[in-house]
Amino acid sequence: MSRPFKMEIAESEEELKKRLQTANLVNQKEKLQMLWWIKSGQIKEQQEIGNRLARDTSTITRWLQKYKTGGLPSLLEIKKAPGAKRKIHPGAIAALESELKTGKGFASYGAIVEWLKLEQGLEVEYATVYALVRYKLGAKLKVPRPQSHKQEEKLVSD
């Protein structure tokens, strides 16, 4: 049997219950549930919380420590992974964007890959360039096809 613990919960039972009902993420619900059980006096031991939530007692200890040091906002904070470092730096993107806006532009995405290699010193994959130009910058490389005289006459007469 684990030793009983004393924990002061600053929030009221009603506030915890209300936040528990509106919480969207499972992880946050578990943490709020834990605090509500402690505040309402339903649980007296850390091990019992771990058993009810199917969590290791070290996880419960870590959560309680986080709550003690930073309160409810710290406990419910959602950390976001930083993600991968961008392959094309903002300066190169700005240069590419201005190059796309000039009259000459590029004949293909492969030409952009080569341009980035020569002008910016960047080794970038075709798919990365395509996604950047097509979706982030919203540019298209297609040059309008030359129209025949018959099509031009048809457009003018309409």
C-alpha positions as a printed NumPy array, in Angstrom:
array([[  0.   ,   0.   ,   0.   ],
       [  1.396,   3.383,  -0.957],
       [  1.664,   6.268,   1.414],
       [ -1.126,   8.853,   1.471],
       [ -0.301,  12.264,   0.093],
       [ -1.467,  15.786,   0.768],
       [ -2.131,  17.985,  -2.232],
       [ -3.694,  21.425,  -2.303],
       [ -5.826,  22.046,  -5.4  ],
       [ -6.452,  25.77 ,  -5.963],
       [ -9.439,  25.36 ,  -8.295],
       [-12.931,  24.555,  -7.013],
       [-14.626,  21.218,  -7.633],
       [-17.209,  22.911,  -9.858],
       [-14.56 ,  24.622, -11.962],
       [-12.645,  21.367, -12.423],
       [-15.824,  19.5  , -13.33 ],
       [-16.796,  22.172, -15.875],
       [-13.32 ,  22.151, -17.46 ],
       [-13.379,  18.349, -17.498],
       [-16.628,  18.376, -19.478],
       [-15.311,  20.87 , -22.038],
       [-11.817,  19.384, -22.456],
       [-11.185,  18.   , -25.942],
       [ -7.914,  16.144, -25.537],
       [ -7.702,  12.834, -23.683],
       [ -4.448,  13.78 , -21.977],
       [ -6.001,  16.959, -20.58 ],
       [ -9.113,  15.067, -19.47 ],
       [ -6.985,  12.587, -17.531],
       [ -5.131,  15.377, -15.753],
       [ -8.333,  17.244, -14.91 ],
       [ -9.935,  13.994, -13.744],
       [ -6.974,  13.401, -11.436],
       [ -7.292,  16.883,  -9.917],
       [-11.05 ,  16.502,  -9.513],
       [-10.65 ,  13.155,  -7.724],
       [ -8.107,  14.711,  -5.353],
       [-10.206,  17.853,  -4.733],
       [-13.403,  15.855,  -4.118],
       [-11.579,  13.516,  -1.725],
       [-12.351,  10.378,  -3.734],
       [ -8.7  ,   9.375,  -3.853],
       [ -6.148,   9.403,  -1.079],
       [ -3.164,   7.643,  -2.688],
       [ -1.089,   8.282,  -5.794],
       [ -1.082,   4.602,  -6.688],
       [ -4.876,   4.596,  -6.782],
       [ -4.84 ,   7.447,  -9.325],
       [ -2.361,   5.478, -11.426],
       [ -4.573,   2.373, -11.271],
       [ -7.754,   4.256, -12.236],
       [ -6.09 ,   6.079, -15.129],
       [ -3.967,   3.069, -16.163],
       [ -0.842,   5.208, -15.803],
       [  2.438,   4.544, -14.059],
       [  2.858,   6.238, -10.686],
       [  5.926,   8.077, -12.008],
       [  3.665,   9.765, -14.591],
       [  1.219,  10.788, -11.849],
       [  4.126,  12.13 ,  -9.768],
       [  5.379,  14.153, -12.756],
       [  1.891,  15.598, -13.363],
       [  1.454,  16.541,  -9.707],
       [  4.898,  18.147,  -9.618],
       [  4.051,  20.159, -12.734],
       [  0.808,  21.293, -11.097],
       [  2.625,  22.294,  -7.887],
       [  5.191,  24.411,  -9.718],
       [  3.077,  26.032, -12.435],
       [ -0.569,  25.468, -11.584],
       [ -3.303,  24.344, -13.941],
       [ -2.009,  26.196, -17.052],
       [  1.356,  24.469, -16.721],
       [ -0.255,  21.058, -16.229],
       [ -2.536,  21.416, -19.257],
       [  0.087,  22.972, -21.545],
       [  0.356,  21.242, -24.912],
       [  3.898,  21.076, -26.19 ],
       [  4.455,  21.157, -29.917],
       [  7.411,  19.485, -31.56 ],
       [  9.675,  21.954, -33.35 ],
       [  9.648,  20.004, -36.608],
       [ 12.347,  19.818, -39.234],
       [ 14.511,  22.776, -40.183],
       [ 13.414,  24.466, -43.398],
       [ 15.377,  23.4  , -46.465],
       [ 14.931,  26.75 , -48.229],
       [ 15.654,  29.812, -46.052],
       [ 13.393,  32.902, -46.217],
       [ 15.95 ,  34.916, -48.232],
       [ 16.029,  32.25 , -50.954],
       [ 12.22 ,  32.096, -50.979],
       [ 12.029,  35.876, -51.443],
       [ 14.588,  35.731, -54.284],
       [ 12.683,  32.879, -55.938],
       [  9.404,  34.721, -55.606],
       [ 10.805,  37.843, -57.248],
       [ 12.35 ,  35.716, -60.014],
       [  8.965,  34.068, -60.644],
       [  7.323,  37.477, -60.972],
       [  9.728,  38.644, -63.68 ],
       [  8.68 ,  38.145, -67.267],
       [ 11.111,  35.336, -68.049],
       [ 10.357,  33.044, -65.075],
       [ 11.201,  29.337, -65.35 ],
       [ 10.381,  26.686, -67.928],
       [ 10.064,  23.864, -65.383],
       [ 10.343,  22.987, -61.705],
       [ 13.613,  21.239, -62.579],
       [ 14.905,  24.605, -63.799],
       [ 14.026,  26.072, -60.398],
       [ 15.959,  23.263, -58.685],
       [ 18.973,  24.143, -60.839],
       [ 18.525,  27.875, -60.205],
       [ 18.446,  27.302, -56.431],
       [ 21.609,  25.215, -56.736],
       [ 23.49 ,  27.823, -58.784],
       [ 22.181,  31.085, -57.335],
       [ 21.522,  30.153, -53.709],
       [ 23.821,  27.163, -53.198],
       [ 20.916,  24.966, -52.042],
       [ 20.495,  21.258, -52.766],
       [ 16.719,  20.876, -52.796],
       [ 14.589,  18.002, -54.056],
       [ 12.141,  18.443, -56.926],
       [  9.136,  17.617, -54.721],
       [ 10.125,  20.271, -52.183],
       [ 10.441,  22.907, -54.901],
       [  7.135,  21.854, -56.46 ],
       [  5.29 ,  22.065, -53.116],
       [  6.828,  25.44 , -52.297],
       [  6.154,  27.056, -55.667],
       [  2.762,  25.509, -56.341],
       [  1.135,  25.562, -52.914],
       [  2.944,  28.071, -50.693],
       [  3.741,  30.714, -53.295],
       [  0.7  ,  29.892, -55.427],
       [  2.649,  30.248, -58.681],
       [  2.185,  28.241, -61.841],
       [  4.862,  27.686, -64.44 ],
       [  2.57 ,  26.986, -67.348],
       [  3.008,  29.52 , -70.087],
       [ -0.129,  30.157, -72.139],
       [  0.036,  28.258, -75.406],
       [  0.072,  30.29 , -78.592],
       [ -3.351,  30.476, -80.129],
       [ -4.095,  30.01 , -83.785],
       [ -5.575,  32.851, -85.824],
       [ -8.909,  31.02 , -85.982],
       [ -9.125,  30.827, -82.174],
       [ -8.193,  34.506, -81.83 ],
       [-10.893,  35.484, -84.332],
       [-13.44 ,  33.319, -82.482],
       [-12.548,  34.99 , -79.144],
       [-12.869,  38.48 , -80.646],
       [-16.255,  37.721, -82.254],
       [-17.715,  36.332, -78.979]])
